[in-house]
């Protein structure tokens, strides 16, 4: 059996976890909104058309913030189309995804849905076809109490109290060739700077997110970040990161190593932000919003009818190995909690999502479980740690550790939680950790997600094919934790004073 040692010290914290790293994303794309979170007439739908079965799963998933309405969609979106009486809202040709947008769900519905879901709205503004004035007007509509044109419009629409949205994305992927209203780094940096400045004149309490590169692998990565921040460093609060991974070559060891690529991506963006801080001689630190991350490749060949309404688009059916990578990606986010303050799994329902629906039911995809457990129990302080782990060789990233681990200490609840993924496809790993600093702690729960078939999936007919279970494969003796981590498994070990 392979051996590994985890070294932790409660006196050396890495950083406090911002709960918003467990956020998600709802875009007007495919069946995410229509047929996902909103479906009037469906058996569980409430008077607002919100599916109660989906709301229940969203609450269980534990997402404290949801980004909306895009994504690529936002770069051609007129927010005014989605407010007011539904029978007077226009249908539009939506260019980003080649569909018809009915606008039956919009800003007010989203804000109300977030209240029911227990989530904070994260609103994106259109900096593709629109700009500063429209961003300011939307903010006025959402956050100004009354007595102005747009705040009174909201009141007339039935929402007397402001939505109070405090987190705003300044466009989306503005460097992308596919983006409506694509900009150069200088063009976008200036626009982001002035949009943020004007919005904060109206509401000084908001925070804004500037667009980083669309992907780590895009040719302009690095230079885009540097050039954008050179223009807007003083006026924005966060820089965004987006990245998706897939097992297109059906090479599971290589695929699971992508958490190491994600780790490198974050570290490089941190370095760029800090370089711009030094150039500006600023005391301000730019934090990161990893507001699109997930696995996306199963639906690449999916065909949809152009100019249809809410067709099936990007409906990846996730398997067990996807859950392992999702668990490792969450661990990576935890291990960068000192700089990553916001993150959004993209997306929430049906479209590359942890939740799937039919007209009759909603169920949990395999990636639902590591997310839900990490969101619930990954709150507190991540401790700096060193792991003596076996490694394996990859083609693209060199030697990669077999284990991904993050320890989270909640001093208020007096609990220590370890999240761990064993990527080894053939062997269990025996993990040991000296816990004498946590005197009297013992294992209260060891949850494992494992399956013999790496391609196993959950479906409407068989929704629990891949699901977590408790195990007794960990214990503490004489202040030393010993845990047997099964081959290709995700694990959560919780400890507290016994």
N, C-alpha and C positions, 0 to 999 in steps of 0.2 A: 504494500500500500504506500502511495506517495505521502510525503510529510510536508507540512507547512507550519510556519510560526508567525503569529500576529503580535506585534509590539505596539501597545497603546500607553498613553500617559495622560491621566485626567487633568494634569496641570499644564498641558500644551494643547489648547483648543485650536482647531483650524478656523472655525467660524460658526456663527449661529445660523441655523437654517431659516431662510425666509420661506414661509409657507407657500408663497406664490410660485416656487419652483415646481409645484405640483399642479400647475394650471393646464388648461386645454384650449381648444380652438374650434370655433363653429363658423364655417364659411358657407355662403350661398353657393354650394357646389354639390351636384348629385342629390342624394337623399339625406344629406346631413341635417338641413333645416326641414324641408318638406318631406314628410314621411319618416323623419327621425325625431327631432324634438317637437315638431309642430305637425299635427295631423287631425284637423277637425273631423268629427264623426267616427274616429277610431274608437274601439270599445273602451279604452282607458282614458280617452281625452277628456280634459276638464272644460269648463265654460270658455276658456281662452284658446282652446285647441291644443293645449300642451299635453303630450302623452305622459300620463302618470307613471306608467311602467318605466319609461326612460328616465324621468325625474328621479325615481327611486334608485335606479342604478347609478345615475350621476352623483347622487348624494353618497352612495356607498363607495363610489370611486374616490370621492373626497377632493374634488377640484375646487380650490378657493378663488380662482380667477379664470375667466373664459374670454379669449380674444375673438373679435367680431368686427365687421362682416367679411373680412378677408385679410390676407390672401389676395390672389390675383384679381378676384372679383372687385375689390374695393377701388382699383385704379380706373374703373369706368362707371362707378356707382354714384347716382344722385340720391343722397339720403332723403331728400324731400319726397321722393317717390314712395317711400315706405312708411309714411306717417299720415294720420288723418283717416277718414272713413274708408274702409276697405273697398267699397263699391266704386270709389272714385280714384283709386290708385291705378296708375298706368302699367301695362305689361310692356317690357322692353326686350329688345334683342341684346342678350348679354354676350359680349365679345370674348371674354376671357375663356369661357368654357363652351361657347357655341350653343347656348340654350336660350329658352324664353324665361325671363324672370317676371313672375307675377306680382311681386312686391306685397304679397298678403302678410308677410312677416317682416317687420322692420325694427327701427330703433326702440320704440316704446315696448313692443312685444318682447324684444330681447332683454331690456332692462327689467321688465316684470318677470320674465322667465328666470333670470339670474337671481332675483330675490327669492323665488321659490326653490331654486337649486342650492341656495346658500353660497353663491359665488359672486365675486366682484367683477363687473364688466371691465373689459380692456378694449377700448374702442379704437379702430383705425380710421384715419381720414384719407380722403382721395387726393393724392398729390400727383396723380397721373394726368387726368383730364381736367382737374380743378386745382384749387390752390388755397392761399392764405385766407381769403374772405370766406370761402365755404367752410373751411375748418373752424374759423372763429364763429360762424353762424351755427354750426352743429354744436359746438361747445356751449354757446348761449342757449340753444334749445334744451340741452341736457342739464345744465348746471345753474343757470340763472333762475332766481326764484320767480319773479314776475315783473311786469311793468315795461318790458321791451318787446319788440316785434316777435322774436322767435320764442322767448319764454312764454308770452301770451298765446302763441300758436300751440305750444305743448299743453297749456292749461285748457284751451278750447278742445284739444284732442282727448281730454279726460284725465290728464295727469297733473294734478294741482301742485304736487311736490316735485322738486327737482330730482333727477336721477342721480346726481352727485357722482359722476364718473371721474375718477382721479388719475387714470392711467390711459395714455393716448399714444398710439403708434403713428408716426409721421410717414404714411405711405407703406408700401410693401415691395420688396425686391426690385428697387428702382433701377438696378443695373442690368436686369434680365432682358435678353432679346425678346422674350415672350411678353414682356410687360407693356400694358397700355400706357403710353406717355413716358416711356423709358427716358432716363436722364443720364448725362455724364456725371461723374463724381462731383465736379465743381458746381454744375447746375443744381444737383440735388442737395449738396451741402449748404449752398446759399438758401435754397428754398426751405430746407428743414430748419435752418437757423432762424429765419424770419417768421416761419409759421409757429415755431415753438415760442419765440419771443412775444408774438402778438397774442397767442392763446394764453400765455401766462400773465399778460396784461389784464386779460379778462378774469382769469381765475389763477391766482398765484400758487394755489395749493396743488395744482396738477403736476404730474410727472410725464415726461415725453421720451419716446424711444425712437432713435434714428436707425435707418436701415443700414445694416452691414451688407457684405456680399451675399448674394442669393445662396451660394454654396461654398464650402471650403475648396472644392475642386474646380471652381470657375476660374478662368485664366486671370482675371483681374483681382483675385483675392489678395488682400494685403495692401495693395496700392489704393484700392477703393476705400478701405477703412481709413487709411491715413489721410487721403485727400478730403474725404467727407468730414472727418473730425477736425481737420485744419480750419474748416469753415464754421462748424457748429459746436465745438467743444464746450464753450461757455454757456450755451443756451439749452442743451439737451441733458438728459439724466442717464440714459442707457443706450447701448449699441446692441443691435439685434444680431443673432446667429441663426442660420437655418441649415439643417442637414438631414438627409434621409439615407438609409442603408438598405441593401438587398442582397440576397443570395442567388444572384443570376447565374453563377457558374456551378451551383449545387456543390459547393465546397464548404462544408459546415465549419471546420476549424478556422479557415480564413474568414468566414462570415462572422463568427463569434468574436474574432479579434477586432472588430470594428469599434468596440468600446475604447480601445487604445487609440484609434484614429480620432475619435471624438475627444478624448483627453488631450491629444496634441493640438487639435483645432482650437479648443478653449484656451489653452496655454498661449498659443500664438496670438490670438485676439487680445488677450490680456496684455501681452508684451507690446502690441501695437498701440493700445490705449495708453499705456504708461509712457511709451515713447512720445506720444503727442502731448501728454501731460507735462513731460519734461520740456518739450519745445515751447509750450505755452507758459512755462513757469507757473503753472496753476497749482493751487492747493486742492482742487476738486478732483475726485476720483470717479471715472466713468465705470459704472457697473454694467453687467451683461444681461441681456434678455434673450434666452435661447428659445424664441417663441415659435419655432417650428422644428420639431424633432420626431422621428418615428422610423418605422420600417415601411418601405414602399417599393414593391416590385411584382407582387402577385397579379396585379390588375393591369400590368403594362400593355397587354394585348387586348384588353377589353374594348369593344366597339360600342358606340352609342349613336343613336339617331340625332343628327344635327337639328337644332331649333325645336327640340322637344322640351317638355316641362318636367323638371326634376327627374331626369333619367338616372339609371344606375351608372355611376361613374366612380372609378377608383375604389371599388369595393373589395379590398384585399381580405381574403380569409386567412387569418394568421394561424400558424402551426406552433408546435411546442418549441422548436428551436428559436422562433421569433420571440417567444416569451423569455427565453434565456437572454437574448441580446437586449430586449427591453429592460430586463432586470439589471443588466450590466450598465446600460446607459443611465438608468436612474442612480446607480452607485456612482457613476462618473460625475453626474450633476451634484450629488452630495459632496463628493471630494473636491469640488470647486465652489462650495457654498460661500466662500469668502468673497467671490466676485460675481458668480451667477446668482442673481436675486429673483429672476423671473424665468420660467420655462413653461412651454405649452406643448403637450403631446398633440400632434396634428393627425387626425382631427378627433372629434368627440363621438360622433354617431355615424355609422354606416360607411363613411368615406375614410379609408385608412384609419380605422377607429377601434377602440377597445369594446365598443357596444355596437351590436347589430340588431336590426329590427326586420320584421315582416309586418304585414297588416294585422297579424294576429298576436305577435309576441315580440319580446325583446330578450336578448341573451348576452352573456359575457364571452368575449373572445379570449384566447389564451393570454394575451398581453394585459388583460384587465387585472389579473391577480397580482403580479409583482407591483404594478402601479398602485393598486388599492392598499396593499399592505405597507408599501413604502410611504405613501401619503399619510396614512393613519399613524404609523409608528416612527417615521423618520423626522420627527419634530424635536428640536432641541439643539445641541451643540455637536458638530462633527469633530471628533478628536483626531489630531495628527497621528498617523500610524505608519508603520513600516511592515511589510509582509515579505517574509522569506518564503517564496513560492516556487514550485517547479515552473519551468517555462516550456513553451513549444515554439517551433520555428514557423514563421509565415512568409509568404512570397512578397508581400507588400510592406510589412511593418517590422520585419526581423523577429527577434525573440519577444514573445508576449507571455505574461504570467498566466498560468492556468487558473488562478483565483483572482476574482475581483471582490474586494471587501471594503465596506465602510462602517465604522463604529459611530453610533449616535448616542450621546449621553443626555438624558433629560433630568437635570438636577432637581427640578421641581417635583417631578413624579418619582424621582429616585430610581430610574431604570436605565439600563444600558442595552441597546439593541444593535445587533450585528446583522448586516445584510451581506450575503455572500453568494457568488455564482461559481460553481466548479465547471469549467469548460472542457475538462478532460472527457473524451468520449468513451474511454475504456476503463478508467480506474477511479475508485473512491479516493478522497484525500483526507488524511487525518490532520486536523487543524488543532493547534494548541496555542493558548494565550495566557500569560501570567496576569491574573486579576487581583493580586494582593492589595492593590490600591483601592479596590472595590470590596473591602472586607465584608464578609457575610453574604455576598451576592451568590445566588444560585439560579439555575435555569428554570424559568417558569413556563416557557413555551418554545418549541422548535417546530416551525412550519416549513414544509418542503414542497416544492413543485417539481415533479419529475414524471417521466413517461418513457417507456421503452422505445416508442416510435417517435423519432424526431419530427416527423411530418404529421403527427396527429393533430386534429382540429376539433373545435367545438362547433356544433350546428344547431339549428332550431330543433331538430329531431333528437340530437344527442348533445345537449348543452353542457354536460359535465364530463366529457371525455378527458379533458385536461383540467384538473382542478387541484387545489392544494390540500394537503392533509398534515396532521400532526405526527411527529416521530419522537422517539426517545433516544436519539443517537447523539445526544450531547449532555454533558454533566460537568460539575465543578468539584474538584477534590483538592484539598490543601491549597486553595487559592489559584488553581490552574484549571482553565476551561479546556476540555477536550471535546471536539466535535468531529463526527464522521460525516463528511459531505459527500453525498452519493455522486457517482459519475453523472455528468451532464444534468446538473440540478441547480435550482434557485432555492436559497435558504434564508429564513429569518429566525434568529435566535434572540430571545428576550430574557434578560436577567434582572433581578432585583433582590433586595435583602430578604432572606427567608427567616 
